[in-house]
């Protein structure tokens, strides 16, 4: 499993989460890999699915996931960063402030 933190950016007035490169490729998320996106309370799960409606973009040596649109701003409202956990079958993307709050509540 690979865990990374990414800033939430903007593109044409929409919030954007951009994940690329070795972090994806090392877990076999390569260009053309199909997946489905499942919304969670503060992010998404991207689940590998051979019949999924979405697919990894980019090039052979630089796979890219680009989440951009109104749905990103709605789901990640109030967050500036996300924590991304990448495994061979699932990518979990979650606003980082939510993780900090859960840690505080658990303590």
C-alpha positions as CSV (number, residue, x, y, z in Angstrom):
1,X,0.0,0.0,0.0
2,X,1.1,3.5,-0.8
3,X,-0.1,6.6,1.1
4,X,0.3,10.1,-0.2
5,X,-1.0,13.6,0.4
6,X,-2.1,15.8,-2.4
7,X,-3.3,19.4,-2.5
8,X,-6.8,20.1,-3.9
9,X,-6.3,22.3,-6.9
10,X,-8.6,24.1,-9.2
11,X,-9.3,24.0,-13.0
12,X,-11.7,26.3,-14.8
13,X,-13.4,27.2,-11.5
14,X,-13.8,23.6,-10.3
15,X,-12.0,21.8,-7.5
16,X,-9.5,19.2,-8.7
17,X,-7.7,16.2,-7.3
18,X,-4.8,15.0,-9.5
19,X,-2.9,11.8,-8.9
20,X,-0.2,10.6,-11.3
21,X,3.0,8.6,-11.8
22,X,4.8,5.9,-9.9
23,X,2.3,6.0,-6.9
24,X,-0.3,4.5,-9.3
25,X,2.0,2.4,-11.5
26,X,3.6,0.7,-8.5
27,X,0.2,-0.7,-7.5
28,X,-0.7,-1.7,-11.1
29,X,-3.0,1.2,-11.8
30,X,-1.9,1.8,-15.4
31,X,-3.2,3.7,-18.4
32,X,-6.5,2.1,-19.4
33,X,-7.3,0.4,-16.1
34,X,-11.1,0.6,-15.6
35,X,-12.7,1.5,-12.2
36,X,-15.8,2.8,-10.6
37,X,-16.0,5.8,-8.2
38,X,-18.0,5.4,-5.0
39,X,-18.7,8.5,-3.0
40,X,-18.0,8.4,0.8
41,X,-18.6,11.0,3.5
42,X,-15.5,13.0,2.8
43,X,-14.1,11.6,-0.5
44,X,-14.3,8.5,-2.7
45,X,-13.2,4.9,-3.2
46,X,-12.0,4.1,-6.6
47,X,-12.5,0.4,-7.0
48,X,-10.9,-1.6,-9.8
49,X,-13.6,-3.0,-12.1
50,X,-13.0,-4.4,-15.6
51,X,-16.5,-3.1,-16.6
52,X,-16.2,0.2,-14.8
53,X,-17.3,3.4,-16.5
54,X,-14.0,5.3,-15.7
55,X,-10.5,4.6,-16.8
56,X,-6.9,5.7,-16.0
57,X,-5.7,8.3,-18.4
58,X,-2.1,9.5,-19.1
59,X,0.7,7.7,-20.8
60,X,2.2,4.3,-20.6
61,X,4.9,5.5,-18.1
62,X,2.7,8.1,-16.4
63,X,-0.8,7.0,-15.4
64,X,-3.1,9.9,-14.4
65,X,-6.3,10.1,-12.3
66,X,-7.9,13.5,-12.7
67,X,-11.0,14.2,-10.6
68,X,-12.4,17.5,-11.5
69,X,-15.9,19.0,-11.5
70,X,-18.7,20.3,-9.3
71,X,-18.8,16.9,-7.5
72,X,-15.3,17.4,-6.2
73,X,-16.1,20.8,-4.6
74,X,-19.3,19.4,-3.1
75,X,-17.7,16.3,-1.6
76,X,-14.5,18.1,-0.4
77,X,-16.0,21.4,0.8
78,X,-13.8,22.9,3.5
79,X,-10.7,20.7,2.7
80,X,-7.5,21.9,1.1
81,X,-5.7,18.5,1.0
82,X,-6.5,14.9,0.6
83,X,-4.9,11.7,1.8
84,X,-4.7,9.0,-0.9
85,X,-4.3,5.3,0.0
86,X,-3.4,3.2,-3.0
87,X,-3.6,-0.6,-3.1
88,X,-3.8,-3.0,-6.1
89,X,-7.7,-3.1,-6.0
90,X,-8.8,0.2,-4.4
91,X,-7.8,3.8,-4.1
92,X,-9.2,5.7,-1.1
93,X,-9.3,9.5,-1.3
94,X,-10.3,11.4,1.8
95,X,-10.2,15.0,3.0
96,X,-7.4,15.2,5.5
97,X,-9.1,17.4,8.1
98,X,-11.7,14.6,8.5
99,X,-8.9,12.2,9.3
100,X,-7.5,14.6,11.9
101,X,-10.9,14.9,13.5
102,X,-11.4,11.1,13.7
103,X,-8.0,10.7,15.3
104,X,-9.0,13.4,18.0
105,X,-12.3,11.7,18.6
106,X,-10.6,8.3,19.0
107,X,-8.1,9.6,21.5
